[in-house]
């Protein structure tokens, strides 16, 4: 009986630690700097307009889709790619990198 209780406690502890590590990893805010543009109109990668930021990572260009496809900044970048940056939380879904911007949104270079 004691072994069963210890096993249950160990499983519960392992589950709690896993959740904490996963939550910490997912909630880390990053700053991406690159070119903010439209996945449809500029990149020809999407069927509908979607705001993205393309970032150089080493010798590759990586595209991050915004969680909200057409936010308030989309009018600015739809037909004119603009240098800028965005702070937010990055995740991945169906092989696509997604950024959920923080409350400050996108900052465009002047």
N, C-alpha and C positions, 0 to 999 in steps of 0.2 A: 504493500500500500504506500509506503514511504517513497519507494522508487517511482511509483506512478505519479505521486505529487511532485517530486523533483523533476521528472521528465516534463510534466505539464508546465511547471514554472519555467524551465529552460526554454521550452517552445514559445511561451508567452513573452519572455524576455527577448529572445531572438526576433520575434515578430515586431516588438516595439522598437528595437534598435534599427531594424530594416526600414520601418516607416519613418523614423527620425532622419536617417541618412538620406533616404529618398526625398523627403520634404526639403531638407537643407540643400540638396543638390539642385532640385527644381526651382527653388526660390531665389537663387543667386542672380542678382541683377548685373547685367553687363552693358558695356557701351560699344556699339557698332558704328564705325565710321566708313563711309564710302559714297556710292551714288544711289540716291533715292529715285525710283522710276516706276513705270507701270509695266506689269508683266504681260499685258495684252498689247498695248499700243506701241511700246518701245521694244520690248524683248520678243514679242510674238510667241510667248510660251503659254499663254492662257486664253481661254475662250471669252472671259469677262475681265474687265478692268480689276486690277489688284495691285495695291501698293507693295513694293519690295525695296529692299536695300541690298546692293551688291557690294561685297566686301572682299578685299584681297587677303587671302590667307596663304602665306608662302607664295608659291607660283600659281595658285589656283584662284579663280573668282567664285565666291560662294554666294548664292542668292538666299536671302531670308525673307519669307513672306510675312506681312503684318497680319496679326490675328484678326483685326478688323480690316477687311479687304479695301474699303474705300473710306478712309477717315477724312478728317477736315483738310489734311495736307494734299489729298489726291489731286485736286484741281491744279495745284501748283506744279506737280510733277508728271501729270498724265502724258503730255506731249513734249515735255522739256525735262530730261533727266537733270537732276540738281545734286551737287555735292552737299553732304550733310551727315548728321549722326543721330542716333536714337539710343536711349537707355531703356532697358527693359529685361524681361525674363525670356530666355530662349528655351524652346522645347522642340520636339520632333514628332511629326505625325505623317504616316504613310510615306516615309522617306524624304519629306520636305522639312526644312528648318523653318520654324515660326518664331517670331518675336512678338511679345505682348508689351507694347510700349508703356512706360510709367506715365504718371499724370502730366509730365512735361512734354511728352510727345517727341516730335522731330525738331531738331535744330538745324537750320540751313546755313551753310557757309555764306559769307558776304562777299 
